[in-house]
Amino acid sequence: MDDSPEAAAPQKRRRGLGALLVDLSPLRQSPAFARLWIGSSVSQIGAQITIVAVGLHIYELTQSTLAVSLLALWALGPMILAGFVGGALADAFDRRRVALITAVVGWASIGALTLIAFLGVEAIWPYYALAAVNAASATIKGATQGAILPRLLSPQLLPAAAALSGITMGLAVTVGPAVAGVLVATVGFAWTYLLDVLLFTAAFFGIFTLPSIRPEGARRAAGLSSVVESLRFLRRAPNVRATFVWDLIAMIFGTPRVVYPAAGALVLGGGPVTVGILTASFAVGALLSGLFSGPLGTVRRQGRAVTLAVAAFGVCTALFGTVLLGTGAAEGVASPQTPIVPAIVLAGIALAGAGAADNVSAVFRTTILQAAAPDDVRGRMQGLFYVVVAGGPRVGDLLAGAVATLIALWAPPLLGGLVIAGVMLVLLRTARGFQRYDAHRPAP
């Protein structure tokens, strides 16, 4: 942990309205964290710009939705591999150096993407390959930075730091796609990618100014045995393991985004505009919950908080499915030209609630993972976290698509949300060890 006076300063109790707002103490008490957070905040907006721009670019080159969807498939394998490899690297070498090298690789991949766009390359495989390299480098960098944060902040500030990270992602997901759409339409793909190249340089500001951060305790070579050892640790770490399992349950059964296009075209109306509203609603909910996350830092039973937050996520997801069911039954078939505004508003509110609950769950899951995992295995646990984040939603997309095809559009969110809420209520009574997890005495 940072031994600077700022990091060691005691946390002041906040009162009144200030206690409801996001706690900025991590930014004040650890200048290193503040620089890292600012750099990540700026660079993640650029990352979201590129994600959207690449999809639009592939579609313009191919006129194929399938070709666009293959972008995620191309990136999935490298991201999963990078999660395991990156975690092992973070537990074997200076974490500052690992983060810096992978940042350079990611920046170079975006630079190459910009170059081929300016050259007018129309073959799609270079875009797939560079997007995969960028996704893999971002995974390693993210896992490494996740292992760095507990060395910069005291344990009581980790929830606030996680909330600040949630705000960063909420802003990036809200602002990035909008900026990408405007830039692609006005200045073209190459200049849009170039903006990400410029924004990405902010990440170097945060990483380069970090001190050397070597893993504490026994270190192993970054090989297969290191990965196997981390899985053995997970078997005897029920609280850390629960954070992954609870998240997988939420993502596998509560990922209804594949029904958004059909919902906009056939049920709610409004077409692409409605799809944009539904997508943005989830991000806005997450952002608002981050802005009003002040009370989260006072919660001691963080395992119970995770369970309740995931249950709330399931309820909100089920409410979204209920809106689809009720609208479809009452109105029949809508069209993109005739949006059903009240239903769209209700669906947006339900998804905003789901986004808020998901962010609260993420704050506590991240805090437990960072505080409870020993430093010598923390990088590998962060890498596994990225594997779960990469794989879970893809499985959820597949399940939601299958259920929607077999039953109806309302079925994936309604049935999946009820499953999530039901499972969480059972775990609330049966997983007593995780429910008793105490933030003041973190144990893996």
C-alpha positions as a Markdown table, in Angstrom:
| # | Residue | x | y | z |
|---|---|---|---|---|
| 1 | Met | 0.0 | 0.0 | 0.0 |
| 2 | Asp | 1.1 | 3.6 | -0.7 |
| 3 | Asp | 3.0 | 4.8 | 2.4 |
| 4 | Ser | 2.4 | 8.5 | 1.5 |
| 5 | Pro | 0.8 | 10.7 | 4.1 |
| 6 | Glu | -2.2 | 11.2 | 1.8 |
| 7 | Ala | -2.9 | 7.5 | 1.6 |
| 8 | Ala | -2.6 | 7.1 | 5.4 |
| 9 | Ala | -4.9 | 10.0 | 6.3 |
| 10 | Pro | -8.0 | 8.9 | 8.2 |
| 11 | Gln | -11.3 | 9.0 | 6.4 |
| 12 | Lys | -13.7 | 11.8 | 7.6 |
| 13 | Arg | -17.3 | 10.9 | 8.3 |
| 14 | Arg | -19.6 | 12.8 | 5.8 |
| 15 | Arg | -23.0 | 14.2 | 6.8 |
| 16 | Gly | -26.1 | 15.5 | 5.1 |
| 17 | Leu | -26.5 | 15.5 | 1.3 |
| 18 | Gly | -22.8 | 15.0 | 0.9 |
| 19 | Ala | -23.1 | 11.5 | 2.5 |
| 20 | Leu | -25.3 | 10.4 | -0.4 |
| 21 | Leu | -23.0 | 11.6 | -3.2 |
| 22 | Val | -20.0 | 9.6 | -4.5 |
| 23 | Asp | -17.1 | 9.6 | -2.0 |
| 24 | Leu | -14.1 | 11.4 | -3.6 |
| 25 | Ser | -11.8 | 10.5 | -0.7 |
| 26 | Pro | -9.7 | 8.1 | -2.9 |
| 27 | Leu | -8.9 | 11.0 | -5.2 |
| 28 | Arg | -7.8 | 13.2 | -2.4 |
| 29 | Gln | -5.9 | 10.7 | -0.3 |
| 30 | Ser | -4.0 | 9.0 | -3.1 |
| 31 | Pro | -2.6 | 11.2 | -5.8 |
| 32 | Ala | -1.4 | 8.0 | -7.6 |
| 33 | Phe | -4.9 | 6.7 | -7.7 |
| 34 | Ala | -6.3 | 10.1 | -8.9 |
| 35 | Arg | -3.9 | 10.1 | -11.8 |
| 36 | Leu | -4.7 | 6.5 | -12.7 |
| 37 | Trp | -8.5 | 7.2 | -12.5 |
| 38 | Ile | -8.3 | 10.4 | -14.6 |
| 39 | Gly | -6.2 | 8.6 | -17.3 |
| 40 | Ser | -8.6 | 5.6 | -17.4 |
| 41 | Ser | -11.7 | 7.9 | -17.5 |
| 42 | Val | -10.4 | 9.7 | -20.6 |
| 43 | Ser | -9.1 | 6.6 | -22.4 |
| 44 | Gln | -12.2 | 4.5 | -21.8 |
| 45 | Ile | -14.3 | 7.1 | -23.6 |
| 46 | Gly | -12.0 | 6.6 | -26.6 |
| 47 | Ala | -12.3 | 2.9 | -26.3 |
| 48 | Gln | -16.1 | 3.0 | -26.5 |
| 49 | Ile | -15.8 | 5.3 | -29.5 |
| 50 | Thr | -13.6 | 2.7 | -31.3 |
| 51 | Ile | -15.9 | -0.2 | -30.3 |
| 52 | Val | -18.8 | 1.5 | -32.0 |
| 53 | Ala | -16.9 | 2.8 | -34.9 |
| 54 | Val | -15.4 | -0.6 | -35.8 |
| 55 | Gly | -18.8 | -2.2 | -35.8 |
| 56 | Leu | -20.1 | 0.6 | -38.1 |
| 57 | His | -17.1 | 0.3 | -40.3 |
| 58 | Ile | -17.4 | -3.5 | -40.8 |
| 59 | Tyr | -21.1 | -3.0 | -41.6 |
| 60 | Glu | -20.3 | -0.4 | -44.2 |
| 61 | Leu | -17.7 | -2.7 | -45.8 |
| 62 | Thr | -19.8 | -5.8 | -45.8 |
| 63 | Gln | -23.5 | -4.8 | -45.4 |
| 64 | Ser | -23.7 | -7.8 | -43.1 |
| 65 | Thr | -24.9 | -7.9 | -39.5 |
| 66 | Leu | -23.3 | -11.3 | -39.1 |
| 67 | Ala | -19.9 | -9.8 | -40.0 |
| 68 | Val | -20.4 | -7.2 | -37.3 |
| 69 | Ser | -21.4 | -9.9 | -34.7 |
| 70 | Leu | -18.2 | -11.9 | -35.6 |
| 71 | Leu | -16.2 | -9.0 | -34.1 |
| 72 | Ala | -17.2 | -10.1 | -30.7 |
| 73 | Leu | -16.4 | -13.8 | -31.5 |
| 74 | Trp | -12.9 | -12.9 | -32.8 |
| 75 | Ala | -12.2 | -10.9 | -29.6 |
| 76 | Leu | -13.7 | -13.5 | -27.1 |
| 77 | Gly | -10.9 | -16.1 | -27.4 |
| 78 | Pro | -8.0 | -13.6 | -27.1 |
| 79 | Met | -9.8 | -11.9 | -24.2 |
| 80 | Ile | -10.2 | -15.2 | -22.2 |
| 81 | Leu | -6.6 | -16.2 | -22.9 |
| 82 | Ala | -5.4 | -12.7 | -22.0 |
| 83 | Gly | -7.3 | -12.9 | -18.7 |
| 84 | Phe | -5.4 | -16.0 | -17.6 |
| 85 | Val | -2.1 | -14.9 | -19.0 |
| 86 | Gly | -2.4 | -11.3 | -17.8 |
| 87 | Gly | -3.2 | -12.3 | -14.3 |
| 88 | Ala | -0.2 | -14.6 | -14.2 |
| 89 | Leu | 2.0 | -11.8 | -15.5 |
| 90 | Ala | 0.7 | -9.3 | -12.9 |
| 91 | Asp | 1.6 | -11.8 | -10.1 |
| 92 | Ala | 5.1 | -12.5 | -11.5 |
| 93 | Phe | 6.4 | -9.1 | -12.6 |
| 94 | Asp | 6.3 | -5.4 | -11.7 |
| 95 | Arg | 2.7 | -4.5 | -12.2 |
| 96 | Arg | 3.5 | -1.0 | -13.4 |
| 97 | Arg | 5.7 | -2.4 | -16.1 |
| 98 | Val | 3.1 | -4.9 | -17.2 |
| 99 | Ala | 0.4 | -2.3 | -17.4 |
| 100 | Leu | 2.6 | 0.1 | -19.3 |
| 101 | Ile | 3.7 | -2.5 | -21.9 |
| 102 | Thr | 0.1 | -3.7 | -22.5 |
| 103 | Ala | -1.0 | 0.0 | -22.8 |
| 104 | Val | 1.7 | 0.5 | -25.5 |
| 105 | Val | 0.4 | -2.6 | -27.4 |
| 106 | Gly | -3.2 | -1.4 | -27.2 |
| 107 | Trp | -2.3 | 2.1 | -28.3 |
| 108 | Ala | -0.3 | 0.7 | -31.3 |
| 109 | Ser | -3.2 | -1.5 | -32.3 |
| 110 | Ile | -5.5 | 1.6 | -32.4 |
| 111 | Gly | -2.8 | 3.5 | -34.3 |
| 112 | Ala | -2.6 | 0.7 | -36.9 |
| 113 | Leu | -6.4 | 0.7 | -37.2 |
| 114 | Thr | -6.3 | 4.4 | -37.9 |
| 115 | Leu | -3.6 | 3.9 | -40.5 |
| 116 | Ile | -5.4 | 1.3 | -42.5 |
| 117 | Ala | -8.6 | 3.3 | -42.4 |
| 118 | Phe | -6.8 | 6.3 | -43.8 |
| 119 | Leu | -5.3 | 4.0 | -46.5 |
| 120 | Gly | -8.8 | 2.8 | -47.4 |
| 121 | Val | -8.1 | -0.9 | -46.7 |
| 122 | Glu | -11.4 | -2.8 | -47.5 |
| 123 | Ala | -10.3 | -6.3 | -46.4 |
| 124 | Ile | -12.1 | -7.0 | -43.1 |
| 125 | Trp | -9.6 | -9.4 | -41.5 |
| 126 | Pro | -7.1 | -6.6 | -40.5 |
| 127 | Tyr | -9.9 | -4.9 | -38.6 |
| 128 | Tyr | -10.9 | -8.2 | -36.9 |
| 129 | Ala | -7.2 | -8.9 | -36.0 |
| 130 | Leu | -6.5 | -5.4 | -34.6 |
| 131 | Ala | -9.8 | -5.3 | -32.6 |
| 132 | Ala | -8.8 | -8.7 | -31.1 |
| 133 | Val | -5.3 | -7.4 | -30.2 |
| 134 | Asn | -6.8 | -4.3 | -28.6 |
| 135 | Ala | -9.3 | -6.3 | -26.6 |
| 136 | Ala | -6.6 | -8.7 | -25.3 |
| 137 | Ser | -4.3 | -5.8 | -24.3 |
| 138 | Ala | -7.1 | -4.0 | -22.6 |
| 139 | Thr | -7.9 | -7.2 | -20.6 |
| 140 | Ile | -4.3 | -7.6 | -19.4 |
| 141 | Lys | -4.1 | -3.9 | -18.6 |
| 142 | Gly | -7.4 | -3.9 | -16.7 |
| 143 | Ala | -6.5 | -7.0 | -14.7 |
| 144 | Thr | -3.2 | -5.5 | -13.8 |
| 145 | Gln | -4.6 | -2.2 | -12.7 |
| 146 | Gly | -7.2 | -4.0 | -10.6 |
| 147 | Ala | -4.4 | -5.7 | -8.7 |
| 148 | Ile | -2.6 | -2.3 | -8.3 |
| 149 | Leu | -5.4 | -0.4 | -6.7 |
| 150 | Pro | -5.3 | -2.1 | -3.2 |
| 151 | Arg | -1.7 | -1.1 | -3.0 |
| 152 | Leu | -2.6 | 2.6 | -3.5 |
| 153 | Leu | -5.6 | 2.8 | -1.2 |
| 154 | Ser | -6.6 | 1.7 | 2.3 |
| 155 | Pro | -9.2 | -1.1 | 2.4 |
| 156 | Gln | -12.0 | 1.3 | 3.6 |
| 157 | Leu | -11.6 | 3.3 | 0.5 |
| 158 | Leu | -11.9 | 0.4 | -2.0 |
| 159 | Pro | -15.8 | 0.7 | -2.3 |
| 160 | Ala | -15.5 | 4.4 | -3.1 |
| 161 | Ala | -12.8 | 3.6 | -5.7 |
| 162 | Ala | -15.0 | 0.9 | -7.2 |
| 163 | Ala | -17.9 | 3.4 | -7.4 |
| 164 | Leu | -15.7 | 5.9 | -9.1 |
| 165 | Ser | -14.7 | 3.2 | -11.7 |
| 166 | Gly | -18.4 | 2.6 | -12.2 |
| 167 | Ile | -19.0 | 6.3 | -12.9 |
| 168 | Thr | -16.1 | 6.1 | -15.4 |
| 169 | Met | -17.6 | 3.2 | -17.3 |
| 170 | Gly | -21.1 | 4.7 | -17.2 |
| 171 | Leu | -19.9 | 7.9 | -18.7 |
| 172 | Ala | -17.8 | 6.1 | -21.3 |
| 173 | Val | -20.7 | 3.8 | -22.4 |
| 174 | Thr | -23.1 | 6.9 | -22.5 |
| 175 | Val | -20.8 | 9.4 | -24.2 |
| 176 | Gly | -18.6 | 7.2 | -26.3 |
| 177 | Pro | -21.2 | 5.7 | -28.7 |
| 178 | Ala | -22.9 | 9.1 | -29.2 |
| 179 | Val | -19.6 | 10.7 | -30.1 |
| 180 | Ala | -18.7 | 7.8 | -32.4 |
| 181 | Gly | -22.0 | 8.1 | -34.3 |
| 182 | Val | -21.6 | 11.9 | -34.8 |
| 183 | Leu | -17.9 | 11.6 | -35.9 |
| 184 | Val | -18.5 | 8.7 | -38.3 |
| 185 | Ala | -21.3 | 10.6 | -39.9 |
| 186 | Thr | -19.4 | 13.9 | -40.2 |
| 187 | Val | -15.6 | 13.2 | -40.6 |
| 188 | Gly | -15.4 | 9.5 | -41.3 |
| 189 | Phe | -13.9 | 6.4 | -39.7 |
| 190 | Ala | -10.2 | 7.2 | -39.9 |
| 191 | Trp | -10.6 | 10.5 | -38.0 |
| 192 | Thr | -12.8 | 8.9 | -35.5 |
| 193 | Tyr | -10.2 | 6.2 | -34.8 |
| 194 | Leu | -7.6 | 9.0 | -34.5 |
| 195 | Leu | -9.5 | 10.6 | -31.7 |
| 196 | Asp | -9.1 | 7.4 | -29.7 |
| 197 | Val | -5.4 | 7.4 | -30.4 |
| 198 | Leu | -5.3 | 10.9 | -28.8 |
| 199 | Leu | -7.5 | 10.0 | -25.9 |
| 200 | Phe | -5.6 | 6.8 | -25.2 |
| 201 | Thr | -2.5 | 8.8 | -24.3 |
| 202 | Ala | -4.2 | 9.8 | -21.1 |
| 203 | Ala | -3.8 | 6.2 | -19.9 |
| 204 | Phe | 0.0 | 6.6 | -20.1 |
| 205 | Phe | -0.3 | 9.6 | -17.7 |
| 206 | Gly | -1.8 | 7.5 | -15.0 |
| 207 | Ile | 0.4 | 4.4 | -15.5 |
| 208 | Phe | 3.7 | 6.1 | -16.1 |
| 209 | Thr | 3.6 | 8.1 | -12.9 |
| 210 | Leu | 3.0 | 5.0 | -10.7 |
| 211 | Pro | 5.7 | 3.8 | -8.5 |
| 212 | Ser | 7.2 | 0.3 | -9.0 |
| 213 | Ile | 4.6 | -2.2 | -7.7 |
| 214 | Arg | 6.0 | -5.7 | -7.3 |
| 215 | Pro | 3.8 | -8.5 | -6.0 |
| 216 | Glu | 4.2 | -9.2 | -2.3 |
| 217 | Gly | 4.9 | -12.7 | -0.9 |
| 218 | Ala | 6.0 | -15.7 | -2.9 |
| 219 | Arg | 6.0 | -15.3 | -6.6 |
| 220 | Arg | 5.8 | -17.9 | -9.3 |
| 221 | Ala | 6.9 | -17.9 | -12.9 |
| 222 | Ala | 4.1 | -16.8 | -15.3 |
| 223 | Gly | 3.2 | -20.2 | -16.7 |
| 224 | Leu | 0.6 | -22.9 | -16.7 |
| 225 | Ser | 1.4 | -23.9 | -13.2 |
| 226 | Ser | 0.7 | -20.4 | -11.9 |
| 227 | Val | -2.7 | -20.5 | -13.5 |
| 228 | Val | -3.4 | -23.9 | -12.0 |
| 229 | Glu | -2.3 | -22.7 | -8.6 |
| 230 | Ser | -4.7 | -19.8 | -8.8 |
| 231 | Leu | -7.6 | -22.2 | -9.5 |
| 232 | Arg | -6.6 | -24.2 | -6.5 |
| 233 | Phe | -6.7 | -21.1 | -4.4 |
| 234 | Leu | -10.2 | -20.4 | -5.7 |
| 235 | Arg | -11.4 | -23.7 | -4.5 |
| 236 | Arg | -10.4 | -22.8 | -0.9 |
| 237 | Ala | -11.6 | -19.2 | -1.1 |
| 238 | Pro | -15.5 | -19.4 | -0.9 |
| 239 | Asn | -16.0 | -15.6 | -0.6 |
| 240 | Val | -13.9 | -14.8 | -3.7 |
| 241 | Arg | -15.5 | -17.7 | -5.5 |
| 242 | Ala | -19.0 | -16.5 | -4.7 |
| 243 | Thr | -18.3 | -13.1 | -6.4 |
| 244 | Phe | -17.7 | -15.0 | -9.7 |
| 245 | Val | -20.6 | -17.4 | -9.3 |
| 246 | Trp | -23.2 | -14.7 | -8.3 |
| 247 | Asp | -22.0 | -12.6 | -11.3 |
| 248 | Leu | -22.3 | -15.5 | -13.7 |
| 249 | Ile | -25.9 | -16.2 | -12.6 |
| 250 | Ala | -26.8 | -12.6 | -13.2 |
| 251 | Met | -25.1 | -12.4 | -16.7 |
| 252 | Ile | -26.3 | -15.8 | -18.0 |
| 253 | Phe | -29.9 | -15.3 | -17.1 |
| 254 | Gly | -30.2 | -11.5 | -17.2 |
| 255 | Thr | -28.7 | -10.4 | -20.5 |
| 256 | Pro | -31.7 | -9.5 | -22.7 |
| 257 | Arg | -29.9 | -7.0 | -25.0 |
| 258 | Val | -30.2 | -9.4 | -28.0 |
| 259 | Val | -34.0 | -8.7 | -27.9 |
| 260 | Tyr | -33.6 | -4.9 | -28.1 |
| 261 | Pro | -33.7 | -4.7 | -31.9 |
| 262 | Ala | -36.8 | -6.9 | -32.3 |
| 263 | Ala | -38.4 | -5.1 | -29.4 |
| 264 | Gly | -37.9 | -1.7 | -31.1 |
| 265 | Ala | -39.2 | -3.1 | -34.4 |
| 266 | Leu | -42.1 | -5.3 | -33.3 |
| 267 | Val | -43.3 | -4.6 | -29.8 |
| 268 | Leu | -42.4 | -1.1 | -28.5 |
| 269 | Gly | -42.0 | 0.6 | -31.9 |
| 270 | Gly | -39.5 | 3.3 | -32.7 |
| 271 | Gly | -36.9 | 1.0 | -34.4 |
| 272 | Pro | -33.2 | 2.0 | -33.9 |
| 273 | Val | -34.2 | 5.0 | -31.7 |
| 274 | Thr | -35.9 | 2.8 | -29.2 |
| 275 | Val | -32.9 | 0.4 | -29.2 |
| 276 | Gly | -30.6 | 3.3 | -28.4 |
| 277 | Ile | -32.9 | 4.4 | -25.6 |
| 278 | Leu | -33.0 | 0.9 | -24.0 |
| 279 | Thr | -29.2 | 0.6 | -24.3 |
| 280 | Ala | -28.6 | 4.0 | -22.8 |
| 281 | Ser | -31.1 | 3.5 | -20.0 |
| 282 | Phe | -29.0 | 0.7 | -18.5 |
| 283 | Ala | -25.9 | 2.9 | -18.6 |
| 284 | Val | -27.7 | 5.9 | -17.2 |
| 285 | Gly | -28.9 | 3.8 | -14.2 |
| 286 | Ala | -25.4 | 2.6 | -13.6 |
| 287 | Leu | -24.1 | 6.1 | -13.8 |
| 288 | Leu | -26.7 | 7.5 | -11.4 |
| 289 | Ser | -26.1 | 4.8 | -8.8 |
| 290 | Gly | -22.4 | 5.7 | -9.0 |
| 291 | Leu | -23.0 | 9.4 | -8.4 |
| 292 | Phe | -25.2 | 8.6 | -5.3 |
| 293 | Ser | -22.9 | 5.8 | -4.0 |
| 294 | Gly | -21.8 | 7.5 | -0.8 |
| 295 | Pro | -23.6 | 5.2 | 1.6 |
| 296 | Leu | -22.0 | 2.1 | 0.0 |
| 297 | Gly | -18.8 | 2.8 | 1.9 |
| 298 | Thr | -20.5 | 2.2 | 5.2 |
| 299 | Val | -21.8 | -1.3 | 4.4 |
| 300 | Arg | -20.0 | -4.1 | 6.4 |
| 301 | Arg | -22.0 | -7.2 | 5.2 |
| 302 | Gln | -20.8 | -6.8 | 1.6 |
| 303 | Gly | -21.7 | -10.4 | 0.7 |
| 304 | Arg | -25.3 | -9.9 | 1.7 |
| 305 | Ala | -25.3 | -6.6 | -0.2 |
| 306 | Val | -24.1 | -8.4 | -3.4 |
| 307 | Thr | -26.9 | -11.0 | -3.0 |
| 308 | Leu | -29.6 | -8.3 | -2.5 |
| 309 | Ala | -28.2 | -6.2 | -5.4 |
| 310 | Val | -28.3 | -9.2 | -7.8 |
| 311 | Ala | -31.8 | -10.0 | -6.6 |
| 312 | Ala | -32.9 | -6.4 | -7.4 |
| 313 | Phe | -31.2 | -6.7 | -10.8 |
| 314 | Gly | -33.3 | -9.8 | -11.5 |
| 315 | Val | -36.5 | -8.0 | -10.4 |
| 316 | Cys | -35.8 | -5.0 | -12.7 |
| 317 | Thr | -35.0 | -7.3 | -15.6 |
| 318 | Ala | -38.2 | -9.2 | -15.0 |
| 319 | Leu | -40.1 | -5.9 | -15.0 |
| 320 | Phe | -38.6 | -5.1 | -18.4 |
| 321 | Gly | -39.9 | -8.5 | -19.6 |
| 322 | Thr | -43.3 | -7.7 | -18.1 |
| 323 | Val | -43.5 | -4.5 | -20.1 |
| 324 | Leu | -42.8 | -6.4 | -23.3 |
| 325 | Leu | -45.4 | -9.0 | -22.4 |
| 326 | Gly | -48.0 | -6.5 | -21.5 |
| 327 | Thr | -47.4 | -4.2 | -24.5 |
| 328 | Gly | -47.3 | -7.1 | -27.0 |
| 329 | Ala | -50.6 | -8.5 | -25.6 |
| 330 | Ala | -52.4 | -5.1 | -25.5 |
| 331 | Glu | -51.1 | -3.5 | -28.7 |
| 332 | Gly | -50.4 | -6.4 | -31.1 |
| 333 | Val | -47.6 | -5.6 | -33.5 |
| 334 | Ala | -46.0 | -2.2 | -33.5 |
| 335 | Ser | -43.8 | -0.7 | -36.1 |
| 336 | Pro | -40.7 | 1.5 | -36.2 |
| 337 | Gln | -42.9 | 4.4 | -37.3 |
| 338 | Thr | -45.4 | 4.1 | -34.4 |
| 339 | Pro | -43.5 | 4.0 | -31.1 |
| 340 | Ile | -45.5 | 3.3 | -28.0 |
| 341 | Val | -44.1 | 6.0 | -25.8 |
| 342 | Pro | -45.5 | 5.0 | -22.4 |
| 343 | Ala | -44.2 | 1.4 | -22.8 |
| 344 | Ile | -40.8 | 2.7 | -23.9 |
| 345 | Val | -40.6 | 4.9 | -20.8 |
| 346 | Leu | -41.5 | 2.0 | -18.5 |
| 347 | Ala | -39.0 | -0.2 | -20.2 |
| 348 | Gly | -36.3 | 2.4 | -19.9 |
| 349 | Ile | -37.1 | 2.9 | -16.1 |
| 350 | Ala | -36.9 | -0.9 | -15.6 |
| 351 | Leu | -33.5 | -1.1 | -17.4 |
| 352 | Ala | -32.2 | 1.9 | -15.5 |
| 353 | Gly | -33.0 | 0.1 | -12.3 |
| 354 | Ala | -31.2 | -3.0 | -13.6 |
| 355 | Gly | -28.2 | -0.9 | -14.5 |
| 356 | Ala | -28.1 | 0.7 | -11.0 |
| 357 | Ala | -28.5 | -2.7 | -9.2 |
| 358 | Asp | -25.8 | -4.2 | -11.4 |
| 359 | Asn | -23.4 | -1.3 | -10.6 |
| 360 | Val | -24.0 | -1.7 | -6.8 |
| 361 | Ser | -23.3 | -5.4 | -7.1 |
| 362 | Ala | -20.1 | -4.6 | -9.1 |
| 363 | Val | -18.9 | -2.2 | -6.4 |
| 364 | Phe | -19.1 | -4.8 | -3.7 |
| 365 | Arg | -17.9 | -7.7 | -5.8 |
| 366 | Thr | -14.8 | -5.7 | -6.8 |
| 367 | Thr | -14.2 | -4.6 | -3.2 |
| 368 | Ile | -14.4 | -8.2 | -1.9 |
| 369 | Leu | -12.1 | -9.4 | -4.6 |
| 370 | Gln | -9.5 | -6.7 | -4.1 |
| 371 | Ala | -9.6 | -6.8 | -0.3 |
| 372 | Ala | -9.9 | -10.5 | 0.4 |
| 373 | Ala | -7.5 | -12.0 | -2.2 |
| 374 | Pro | -3.9 | -12.0 | -1.0 |
| 375 | Asp | -1.5 | -9.8 | -3.0 |
| 376 | Asp | 0.5 | -12.7 | -4.4 |
| 377 | Val | -2.6 | -14.1 | -6.2 |
| 378 | Arg | -4.6 | -10.9 | -6.7 |
| 379 | Gly | -3.5 | -10.4 | -10.3 |
| 380 | Arg | -4.7 | -13.9 | -11.3 |
| 381 | Met | -8.0 | -13.3 | -9.5 |
| 382 | Gln | -8.4 | -10.1 | -11.4 |
| 383 | Gly | -7.6 | -11.9 | -14.7 |
| 384 | Leu | -10.2 | -14.5 | -13.9 |
| 385 | Phe | -12.7 | -11.7 | -13.2 |
| 386 | Tyr | -12.1 | -10.5 | -16.8 |
| 387 | Val | -12.6 | -14.0 | -18.1 |
| 388 | Val | -16.0 | -14.2 | -16.3 |
| 389 | Val | -16.9 | -10.7 | -17.6 |
| 390 | Ala | -16.0 | -11.7 | -21.2 |
| 391 | Gly | -17.6 | -15.1 | -21.2 |
| 392 | Gly | -20.8 | -14.6 | -19.1 |
| 393 | Pro | -22.6 | -12.1 | -21.3 |
| 394 | Arg | -21.8 | -14.1 | -24.4 |
| 395 | Val | -23.5 | -17.2 | -22.9 |
| 396 | Gly | -26.3 | -15.0 | -21.8 |
| 397 | Asp | -26.8 | -13.6 | -25.3 |
| 398 | Leu | -26.9 | -17.2 | -26.7 |
| 399 | Leu | -29.4 | -18.3 | -24.1 |
| 400 | Ala | -31.6 | -15.2 | -24.5 |
| 401 | Gly | -31.6 | -15.7 | -28.3 |
| 402 | Ala | -32.6 | -19.3 | -28.0 |
| 403 | Val | -35.4 | -18.6 | -25.5 |
| 404 | Ala | -36.8 | -15.7 | -27.5 |
| 405 | Thr | -36.9 | -17.9 | -30.6 |
| 406 | Leu | -38.6 | -20.8 | -28.9 |
| 407 | Ile | -41.1 | -18.8 | -26.8 |
| 408 | Ala | -41.3 | -15.0 | -27.4 |
| 409 | Leu | -39.4 | -11.7 | -27.0 |
| 410 | Trp | -40.7 | -11.2 | -23.4 |
| 411 | Ala | -39.5 | -14.6 | -22.2 |
| 412 | Pro | -35.7 | -14.0 | -21.8 |
| 413 | Pro | -36.0 | -11.0 | -19.5 |
| 414 | Leu | -39.1 | -12.1 | -17.6 |
| 415 | Leu | -38.2 | -15.7 | -17.0 |
| 416 | Gly | -34.5 | -15.0 | -16.6 |
| 417 | Gly | -35.1 | -12.2 | -14.1 |
| 418 | Leu | -37.4 | -14.4 | -12.1 |
| 419 | Val | -34.8 | -17.1 | -12.1 |
| 420 | Ile | -32.1 | -14.7 | -10.8 |
| 421 | Ala | -34.3 | -13.3 | -8.1 |
| 422 | Gly | -35.4 | -16.8 | -7.0 |
| 423 | Val | -31.9 | -18.1 | -6.9 |
| 424 | Met | -30.6 | -15.1 | -4.9 |
| 425 | Leu | -33.4 | -15.5 | -2.3 |
| 426 | Val | -32.4 | -19.2 | -1.9 |
| 427 | Leu | -28.7 | -18.2 | -1.5 |
| 428 | Leu | -29.6 | -15.6 | 1.0 |
| 429 | Arg | -30.8 | -18.4 | 3.3 |
| 430 | Thr | -28.2 | -21.1 | 2.3 |
| 431 | Ala | -24.9 | -19.4 | 1.5 |
| 432 | Arg | -24.6 | -18.2 | 5.1 |
| 433 | Gly | -20.8 | -17.8 | 5.0 |
| 434 | Phe | -20.9 | -15.3 | 2.1 |
| 435 | Gln | -23.8 | -13.4 | 3.7 |
| 436 | Arg | -21.7 | -13.0 | 6.9 |
| 437 | Tyr | -18.7 | -11.6 | 5.0 |
| 438 | Asp | -17.4 | -8.7 | 7.0 |
| 439 | Ala | -15.7 | -5.8 | 5.3 |
| 440 | His | -13.8 | -5.0 | 8.5 |
| 441 | Arg | -12.3 | -8.5 | 8.5 |
| 442 | Pro | -12.0 | -9.5 | 4.8 |
| 443 | Ala | -11.4 | -13.2 | 4.3 |
| 444 | Pro | -11.1 | -15.0 | 1.0 |
